[in-house]
Amino acid sequence: RADNCGQEELAKCVRPFQVIQSTSDLSTATKREDLDRVCPDLNHGLQCIRSYTRRCMNLEQRNHFNQLYNGTNQFVRDLCREGEYQKEFLAHAPCLQLVRPDYEVCGRRYHQTVIAITQQVQPAEHHHHHQQHHHHHDQEHHQQQQQQQQEHNLRRHRRNHHTASRTEETDVQKVCCSFLEYLDCSEAAAQKTCGRETAKFTRGFLDKMSSTLIKMYCEDYYKSNKCPSMYSSAASSTWNRLQNFALLLIPTVVSTLHSTTASWWTLRSTGVLQTLR
């Protein structure tokens, strides 16, 4: 089970989306035939994710993860079957393609934030294990100080636990605020280039792709104005305008999926998801 349940296996599931991004198939799709070439890979990636969750997660973890990916599944279903949503997508695709470079610029800081948190977690875990080994060795060779050492360890454990909790909360705030900045930046780019109708079309996509993640982890930060705004709109009013954001437009669905996966895995590995439930 361990060989098939690591982060690498989950990354393999997302790989079809990354391939699509690199070939620009999705962002240049303007006909149904174009989607017919893209959709099998999208469906395969989601099937791989479902298989991973069944193999590697208990029921509670699986339900929690599926909540985050529910919007992604719905998006793929709507995009890849003939219907009104598919027609709308193909109608807006030419302008969405033009805005894609701006979205990539908007997403860089969010990606960098997630990567930075991931890199901080790994050395911290290594240092913790080293400390545990050192104290065990010390107790073996200094039995006369055992009681004093245990009391000291207990006090230090309480301090470390309190510090770790603050660190985890800070990590969540960083991810959420960086994600909010991504929303603001993407909104500005989309409205400038594509106008009101395309922004209106993307509201439903925003609801599907990010509303669950936002409501579960980020809503309190947005409502309490804990995230500074780098754009003209005030952060305190951002939550009220959230449904109007032109975020995560279709050409960047691939990078969005990868970012969401990476941030979810980062928070899960640090225990933040369990803490916030």
C-alpha atoms as a printed R data frame, in Angstrom:
    type eleno elety resid chain resno       x      y       z
1   ATOM     1    CA   ARG     A     1   0.000  0.000   0.000
2   ATOM     2    CA   ALA     A     2   2.814  2.439   0.846
3   ATOM     3    CA   ASP     A     3   4.279  2.060  -2.634
4   ATOM     4    CA   ASN     A     4   1.004  3.128  -4.240
5   ATOM     5    CA   CYS     A     5  -0.141  5.801  -1.806
6   ATOM     6    CA   GLY     A     6   2.597  8.411  -1.808
7   ATOM     7    CA   GLN     A     7   2.443 11.948  -3.088
8   ATOM     8    CA   GLU     A     8   4.125 10.735  -6.281
9   ATOM     9    CA   GLU     A     9   1.136  8.542  -7.088
10  ATOM    10    CA   LEU     A    10  -1.249 11.447  -6.701
11  ATOM    11    CA   ALA     A    11   1.021 13.536  -8.921
12  ATOM    12    CA   LYS     A    12   0.716 10.855 -11.610
13  ATOM    13    CA   CYS     A    13  -3.044 11.253 -11.521
14  ATOM    14    CA   VAL     A    14  -2.692 14.976 -12.187
15  ATOM    15    CA   ARG     A    15  -0.158 14.447 -14.976
16  ATOM    16    CA   PRO     A    16  -2.766 14.208 -17.769
17  ATOM    17    CA   PHE     A    17  -3.877 17.726 -16.861
18  ATOM    18    CA   GLN     A    18  -0.286 18.956 -16.997
19  ATOM    19    CA   VAL     A    19   0.201 17.411 -20.445
20  ATOM    20    CA   ILE     A    20  -2.917 19.160 -21.674
21  ATOM    21    CA   GLN     A    21  -1.603 22.450 -20.338
22  ATOM    22    CA   SER     A    22   1.770 22.052 -22.009
23  ATOM    23    CA   THR     A    23   0.201 21.324 -25.400
24  ATOM    24    CA   SER     A    24  -2.375 24.114 -24.988
25  ATOM    25    CA   ASP     A    25  -5.112 21.790 -26.285
26  ATOM    26    CA   LEU     A    26  -7.706 22.994 -23.807
27  ATOM    27    CA   SER     A    27  -6.899 26.683 -24.077
28  ATOM    28    CA   THR     A    28  -7.133 26.606 -27.891
29  ATOM    29    CA   ALA     A    29 -10.295 24.486 -28.086
30  ATOM    30    CA   THR     A    30 -12.893 26.328 -30.157
31  ATOM    31    CA   LYS     A    31 -14.800 23.355 -31.629
32  ATOM    32    CA   ARG     A    32 -16.384 20.267 -30.151
33  ATOM    33    CA   GLU     A    33 -13.831 18.140 -32.010
34  ATOM    34    CA   ASP     A    34 -11.109 19.866 -30.016
35  ATOM    35    CA   LEU     A    35 -12.807 18.896 -26.758
36  ATOM    36    CA   ASP     A    36 -13.223 15.315 -27.986
37  ATOM    37    CA   ARG     A    37  -9.424 15.083 -28.072
38  ATOM    38    CA   VAL     A    38  -8.970 16.598 -24.616
39  ATOM    39    CA   CYS     A    39 -11.773 15.043 -22.586
40  ATOM    40    CA   PRO     A    40 -10.505 11.422 -22.495
41  ATOM    41    CA   ASP     A    41  -7.349 12.597 -20.722
42  ATOM    42    CA   LEU     A    42  -9.350 14.737 -18.307
43  ATOM    43    CA   ASN     A    43 -11.634 11.833 -17.445
44  ATOM    44    CA   HIS     A    44  -8.683  9.480 -17.043
45  ATOM    45    CA   GLY     A    45  -7.059 11.865 -14.572
46  ATOM    46    CA   LEU     A    46 -10.204 12.077 -12.460
47  ATOM    47    CA   GLN     A    47 -10.640  8.307 -12.555
48  ATOM    48    CA   CYS     A    48  -7.060  7.953 -11.324
49  ATOM    49    CA   ILE     A    49  -7.789 10.336  -8.442
50  ATOM    50    CA   ARG     A    50 -10.899  8.366  -7.476
51  ATOM    51    CA   SER     A    51  -8.890  5.138  -7.505
52  ATOM    52    CA   TYR     A    52  -6.209  6.727  -5.330
53  ATOM    53    CA   THR     A    53  -8.699  7.882  -2.712
54  ATOM    54    CA   ARG     A    54 -10.329  4.436  -2.545
55  ATOM    55    CA   ARG     A    55  -6.968  2.704  -2.045
56  ATOM    56    CA   CYS     A    56  -5.207  5.153   0.201
57  ATOM    57    CA   MET     A    57  -7.757  6.934   2.380
58  ATOM    58    CA   ASN     A    58 -10.240  5.893   5.010
59  ATOM    59    CA   LEU     A    59 -13.887  6.856   4.631
60  ATOM    60    CA   GLU     A    60 -13.572 10.139   6.502
61  ATOM    61    CA   GLN     A    61 -10.507 11.230   4.543
62  ATOM    62    CA   ARG     A    62 -12.102 10.177   1.263
63  ATOM    63    CA   ASN     A    63 -15.285 12.123   1.904
64  ATOM    64    CA   HIS     A    64 -13.240 15.168   2.880
65  ATOM    65    CA   PHE     A    65 -11.079 14.967  -0.234
66  ATOM    66    CA   ASN     A    66 -14.067 14.376  -2.510
67  ATOM    67    CA   GLN     A    67 -15.623 17.575  -1.189
68  ATOM    68    CA   LEU     A    68 -12.641 19.513  -2.502
69  ATOM    69    CA   TYR     A    69 -12.724 17.774  -5.886
70  ATOM    70    CA   ASN     A    70 -16.487 17.759  -6.346
71  ATOM    71    CA   GLY     A    71 -16.387 20.959  -8.372
72  ATOM    72    CA   THR     A    72 -13.633 19.601 -10.599
73  ATOM    73    CA   ASN     A    73 -15.652 16.491 -11.372
74  ATOM    74    CA   GLN     A    74 -18.710 18.570 -12.191
75  ATOM    75    CA   PHE     A    75 -16.701 20.859 -14.446
76  ATOM    76    CA   VAL     A    76 -15.305 17.952 -16.469
77  ATOM    77    CA   ARG     A    77 -18.759 16.393 -16.801
78  ATOM    78    CA   ASP     A    78 -20.286 19.649 -18.034
79  ATOM    79    CA   LEU     A    79 -17.420 20.467 -20.369
80  ATOM    80    CA   CYS     A    80 -17.176 17.026 -21.957
81  ATOM    81    CA   ARG     A    81 -20.824 16.364 -22.782
82  ATOM    82    CA   GLU     A    82 -22.903 18.151 -25.374
83  ATOM    83    CA   GLY     A    83 -25.022 20.821 -23.774
84  ATOM    84    CA   GLU     A    84 -25.407 24.476 -22.892
85  ATOM    85    CA   TYR     A    85 -22.256 24.703 -20.782
86  ATOM    86    CA   GLN     A    86 -20.112 23.259 -23.554
87  ATOM    87    CA   LYS     A    87 -21.589 25.732 -26.041
88  ATOM    88    CA   GLU     A    88 -20.876 28.643 -23.711
89  ATOM    89    CA   PHE     A    89 -17.314 27.506 -23.192
90  ATOM    90    CA   LEU     A    90 -16.643 27.281 -26.918
91  ATOM    91    CA   ALA     A    91 -18.178 30.723 -27.430
92  ATOM    92    CA   HIS     A    92 -15.932 32.357 -24.817
93  ATOM    93    CA   ALA     A    93 -12.809 30.309 -25.630
94  ATOM    94    CA   PRO     A    94 -11.165 32.803 -28.040
95  ATOM    95    CA   CYS     A    95 -11.035 35.575 -25.435
96  ATOM    96    CA   LEU     A    96 -10.137 33.185 -22.643
97  ATOM    97    CA   GLN     A    97  -7.129 32.139 -24.699
98  ATOM    98    CA   LEU     A    98  -5.940 35.746 -24.890
99  ATOM    99    CA   VAL     A    99  -6.040 36.171 -21.110
100 ATOM   100    CA   ARG     A   100  -4.131 32.983 -20.307
101 ATOM   101    CA   PRO     A   101  -0.661 34.631 -19.990
102 ATOM   102    CA   ASP     A   102  -2.080 37.089 -17.467
103 ATOM   103    CA   TYR     A   103  -3.550 34.244 -15.394
104 ATOM   104    CA   GLU     A   104  -0.184 32.514 -15.323
105 ATOM   105    CA   VAL     A   105   1.405 35.672 -13.954
106 ATOM   106    CA   CYS     A   106  -1.345 35.925 -11.347
107 ATOM   107    CA   GLY     A   107  -0.772 32.328 -10.269
108 ATOM   108    CA   ARG     A   108   2.985 32.474  -9.702
109 ATOM   109    CA   ARG     A   109   2.889 33.893  -6.187
110 ATOM   110    CA   TYR     A   110   0.237 31.385  -5.116
111 ATOM   111    CA   HIS     A   111   2.337 28.513  -6.491
112 ATOM   112    CA   GLN     A   112   5.438 29.879  -4.766
113 ATOM   113    CA   THR     A   113   3.607 30.127  -1.438
114 ATOM   114    CA   VAL     A   114   2.506 26.489  -1.559
115 ATOM   115    CA   ILE     A   115   5.990 25.318  -2.549
116 ATOM   116    CA   ALA     A   116   7.613 27.348   0.239
117 ATOM   117    CA   ILE     A   117   5.322 25.828   2.867
118 ATOM   118    CA   THR     A   118   6.032 22.334   1.553
119 ATOM   119    CA   GLN     A   119   9.780 22.916   1.832
120 ATOM   120    CA   GLN     A   120   9.411 24.182   5.411
121 ATOM   121    CA   VAL     A   121   7.492 21.091   6.534
122 ATOM   122    CA   GLN     A   122  10.113 18.529   5.497
123 ATOM   123    CA   PRO     A   123  13.133 19.913   7.418
124 ATOM   124    CA   ALA     A   124  10.934 20.571  10.451
125 ATOM   125    CA   GLU     A   125   9.878 16.924  10.534
126 ATOM   126    CA   HIS     A   126  13.520 15.787  10.222
127 ATOM   127    CA   HIS     A   127  14.590 18.048  13.105
128 ATOM   128    CA   HIS     A   128  11.762 16.720  15.278
129 ATOM   129    CA   HIS     A   129  12.830 13.100  14.744
130 ATOM   130    CA   HIS     A   130  16.464 14.009  15.499
131 ATOM   131    CA   GLN     A   131  15.418 15.620  18.774
132 ATOM   132    CA   GLN     A   132  13.452 12.538  19.782
133 ATOM   133    CA   HIS     A   133  16.474 10.293  19.177
134 ATOM   134    CA   HIS     A   134  18.787 12.585  21.147
135 ATOM   135    CA   HIS     A   135  16.533 12.696  24.209
136 ATOM   136    CA   HIS     A   136  16.048  8.938  24.194
137 ATOM   137    CA   HIS     A   137  19.856  8.471  24.143
138 ATOM   138    CA   ASP     A   138  20.272 11.012  26.948
139 ATOM   139    CA   GLN     A   139  17.789  9.207  29.175
140 ATOM   140    CA   GLU     A   140  19.584  5.898  28.719
141 ATOM   141    CA   HIS     A   141  22.907  7.317  29.972
142 ATOM   142    CA   HIS     A   142  21.630  9.612  32.704
143 ATOM   143    CA   GLN     A   143  19.134  7.598  34.689
144 ATOM   144    CA   GLN     A   144  19.682  9.687  37.804
145 ATOM   145    CA   GLN     A   145  18.166 12.693  35.978
146 ATOM   146    CA   GLN     A   146  15.292 10.771  34.428
147 ATOM   147    CA   GLN     A   147  12.483 12.370  36.388
148 ATOM   148    CA   GLN     A   148  13.851 15.858  35.868
149 ATOM   149    CA   GLN     A   149  14.323 15.175  32.166
150 ATOM   150    CA   GLN     A   150  10.762 13.905  31.795
151 ATOM   151    CA   GLU     A   151   9.358 17.000  33.454
152 ATOM   152    CA   HIS     A   152  11.472 19.178  31.200
153 ATOM   153    CA   ASN     A   153  10.322 17.269  28.130
154 ATOM   154    CA   LEU     A   154   6.691 17.670  29.116
155 ATOM   155    CA   ARG     A   155   7.031 21.433  29.497
156 ATOM   156    CA   ARG     A   156   8.872 21.669  26.191
157 ATOM   157    CA   HIS     A   157   6.278 19.481  24.448
158 ATOM   158    CA   ARG     A   158   3.533 21.829  25.570
159 ATOM   159    CA   ARG     A   159   5.449 24.836  24.271
160 ATOM   160    CA   ASN     A   160   6.260 23.105  20.968
161 ATOM   161    CA   HIS     A   161   2.660 22.016  20.502
162 ATOM   162    CA   HIS     A   162   1.474 25.586  21.024
163 ATOM   163    CA   THR     A   163   4.099 26.900  18.595
164 ATOM   164    CA   ALA     A   164   3.231 24.239  16.013
165 ATOM   165    CA   SER     A   165  -0.449 25.164  16.193
166 ATOM   166    CA   ARG     A   166   0.391 28.806  15.553
167 ATOM   167    CA   THR     A   167   2.668 27.801  12.661
168 ATOM   168    CA   GLU     A   168  -0.023 25.651  11.061
169 ATOM   169    CA   GLU     A   169  -2.563 28.456  11.349
170 ATOM   170    CA   THR     A   170  -0.068 30.840   9.775
171 ATOM   171    CA   ASP     A   171   0.458 28.416   6.883
172 ATOM   172    CA   VAL     A   172  -3.275 28.261   6.228
173 ATOM   173    CA   GLN     A   173  -3.533 32.045   6.329
174 ATOM   174    CA   LYS     A   174  -0.651 32.367   3.864
175 ATOM   175    CA   VAL     A   175  -2.266 29.952   1.418
176 ATOM   176    CA   CYS     A   176  -5.692 31.559   1.758
177 ATOM   177    CA   CYS     A   177  -4.450 35.125   1.387
178 ATOM   178    CA   SER     A   178  -2.262 34.194  -1.553
179 ATOM   179    CA   PHE     A   179  -5.267 32.484  -3.120
180 ATOM   180    CA   LEU     A   180  -7.333 35.636  -2.541
181 ATOM   181    CA   GLU     A   181  -4.653 37.692  -4.256
182 ATOM   182    CA   TYR     A   182  -4.843 35.247  -7.161
183 ATOM   183    CA   LEU     A   183  -8.597 35.858  -7.345
184 ATOM   184    CA   ASP     A   184  -8.242 39.638  -7.408
185 ATOM   185    CA   CYS     A   185  -5.488 39.554 -10.003
186 ATOM   186    CA   SER     A   186  -7.404 37.173 -12.269
187 ATOM   187    CA   GLU     A   187 -10.566 39.251 -11.986
188 ATOM   188    CA   ALA     A   188  -8.758 42.392 -13.056
189 ATOM   189    CA   ALA     A   189  -7.167 40.664 -16.048
190 ATOM   190    CA   ALA     A   190 -10.394 39.030 -17.241
191 ATOM   191    CA   GLN     A   191 -12.563 42.120 -17.000
192 ATOM   192    CA   LYS     A   192  -9.997 44.249 -18.763
193 ATOM   193    CA   THR     A   193  -9.688 41.878 -21.733
194 ATOM   194    CA   CYS     A   194 -12.989 40.020 -22.070
195 ATOM   195    CA   GLY     A   195 -15.672 42.181 -20.514
196 ATOM   196    CA   ARG     A   196 -18.850 41.499 -18.581
197 ATOM   197    CA   GLU     A   197 -20.299 38.516 -20.457
198 ATOM   198    CA   THR     A   198 -17.185 36.392 -20.131
199 ATOM   199    CA   ALA     A   199 -16.906 37.340 -16.463
200 ATOM   200    CA   LYS     A   200 -20.523 36.269 -15.997
201 ATOM   201    CA   PHE     A   201 -19.808 32.909 -17.613
202 ATOM   202    CA   THR     A   202 -16.884 32.282 -15.292
203 ATOM   203    CA   ARG     A   203 -18.899 32.805 -12.093
204 ATOM   204    CA   GLY     A   204 -20.286 29.296 -12.305
205 ATOM   205    CA   PHE     A   205 -16.814 27.927 -12.885
206 ATOM   206    CA   LEU     A   206 -15.566 29.817  -9.825
207 ATOM   207    CA   ASP     A   207 -18.356 28.310  -7.739
208 ATOM   208    CA   LYS     A   208 -17.476 24.804  -8.855
209 ATOM   209    CA   MET     A   209 -13.712 25.009  -8.601
210 ATOM   210    CA   SER     A   210 -13.074 26.986  -5.430
211 ATOM   211    CA   SER     A   211 -16.174 27.601  -3.308
212 ATOM   212    CA   THR     A   212 -15.762 24.439  -1.207
213 ATOM   213    CA   LEU     A   213 -12.091 25.102  -0.485
214 ATOM   214    CA   ILE     A   214 -12.818 28.716   0.396
215 ATOM   215    CA   LYS     A   215 -15.742 27.947   2.692
216 ATOM   216    CA   MET     A   216 -13.859 25.163   4.503
217 ATOM   217    CA   TYR     A   217 -10.591 26.979   5.195
218 ATOM   218    CA   CYS     A   218 -10.485 30.586   4.043
219 ATOM   219    CA   GLU     A   219 -13.828 32.239   4.733
220 ATOM   220    CA   ASP     A   220 -12.873 33.533   8.186
221 ATOM   221    CA   TYR     A   221  -9.711 35.187   6.867
222 ATOM   222    CA   TYR     A   222 -11.628 36.944   4.103
223 ATOM   223    CA   LYS     A   223 -14.512 38.104   6.286
224 ATOM   224    CA   SER     A   224 -12.222 39.406   9.043
225 ATOM   225    CA   ASN     A   225 -10.063 41.373   6.600
226 ATOM   226    CA   LYS     A   226  -6.873 39.544   7.622
227 ATOM   227    CA   CYS     A   227  -5.595 39.501   4.045
228 ATOM   228    CA   PRO     A   228  -4.077 42.728   2.670
229 ATOM   229    CA   SER     A   229  -5.321 43.688  -0.779
230 ATOM   230    CA   MET     A   230  -2.854 44.673  -3.492
231 ATOM   231    CA   TYR     A   231  -5.589 45.826  -5.835
232 ATOM   232    CA   SER     A   232  -8.056 48.693  -5.958
233 ATOM   233    CA   SER     A   233 -10.872 46.809  -4.257
234 ATOM   234    CA   ALA     A   234 -10.733 46.630  -0.464
235 ATOM   235    CA   ALA     A   235 -10.116 43.221   1.041
236 ATOM   236    CA   SER     A   236 -13.002 43.708   3.472
237 ATOM   237    CA   SER     A   237 -15.445 43.856   0.560
238 ATOM   238    CA   THR     A   238 -13.853 41.013  -1.353
239 ATOM   239    CA   TRP     A   239 -15.883 38.257   0.253
240 ATOM   240    CA   ASN     A   240 -19.143 40.029  -0.671
241 ATOM   241    CA   ARG     A   241 -17.995 40.237  -4.284
242 ATOM   242    CA   LEU     A   242 -16.588 36.707  -4.399
243 ATOM   243    CA   GLN     A   243 -19.235 35.362  -6.733
244 ATOM   244    CA   ASN     A   244 -18.361 38.101  -9.231
245 ATOM   245    CA   PHE     A   245 -14.707 37.133  -9.539
246 ATOM   246    CA   ALA     A   246 -13.409 36.077 -12.924
247 ATOM   247    CA   LEU     A   247 -11.075 33.554 -11.301
248 ATOM   248    CA   LEU     A   248  -9.714 30.277 -12.518
249 ATOM   249    CA   LEU     A   249 -10.922 30.686 -16.068
250 ATOM   250    CA   ILE     A   250 -10.998 27.664 -18.305
251 ATOM   251    CA   PRO     A   251  -7.547 28.025 -19.961
252 ATOM   252    CA   THR     A   252  -5.863 27.656 -16.568
253 ATOM   253    CA   VAL     A   253  -7.907 24.745 -15.264
254 ATOM   254    CA   VAL     A   254  -4.819 22.565 -15.416
255 ATOM   255    CA   SER     A   255  -2.558 24.727 -13.289
256 ATOM   256    CA   THR     A   256  -5.478 25.346 -10.958
257 ATOM   257    CA   LEU     A   257  -6.025 21.636 -10.429
258 ATOM   258    CA   HIS     A   258  -2.339 21.097  -9.745
259 ATOM   259    CA   SER     A   259  -2.216 24.005  -7.298
260 ATOM   260    CA   THR     A   260  -5.285 22.807  -5.451
261 ATOM   261    CA   THR     A   261  -3.839 19.311  -5.195
262 ATOM   262    CA   ALA     A   262  -0.500 20.609  -3.949
263 ATOM   263    CA   SER     A   263  -2.028 22.918  -1.363
264 ATOM   264    CA   TRP     A   264  -4.414 20.235  -0.114
265 ATOM   265    CA   TRP     A   265  -1.577 17.753   0.249
266 ATOM   266    CA   THR     A   266   0.609 20.329   1.976
267 ATOM   267    CA   LEU     A   267  -2.068 21.155   4.535
268 ATOM   268    CA   ARG     A   268  -2.877 17.475   5.051
269 ATOM   269    CA   SER     A   269   0.774 16.567   5.596
270 ATOM   270    CA   THR     A   270   1.162 19.235   8.277
271 ATOM   271    CA   GLY     A   271  -1.990 18.126  10.036
272 ATOM   272    CA   VAL     A   272  -3.753 21.400   9.363
273 ATOM   273    CA   LEU     A   273  -6.769 19.780   7.725
274 ATOM   274    CA   GLN     A   274  -7.371 17.585  10.759
275 ATOM   275    CA   THR     A   275  -6.934 20.593  13.060
276 ATOM   276    CA   LEU     A   276  -9.476 22.702  11.211
277 ATOM   277    CA   ARG     A   277 -12.202 20.081  10.859
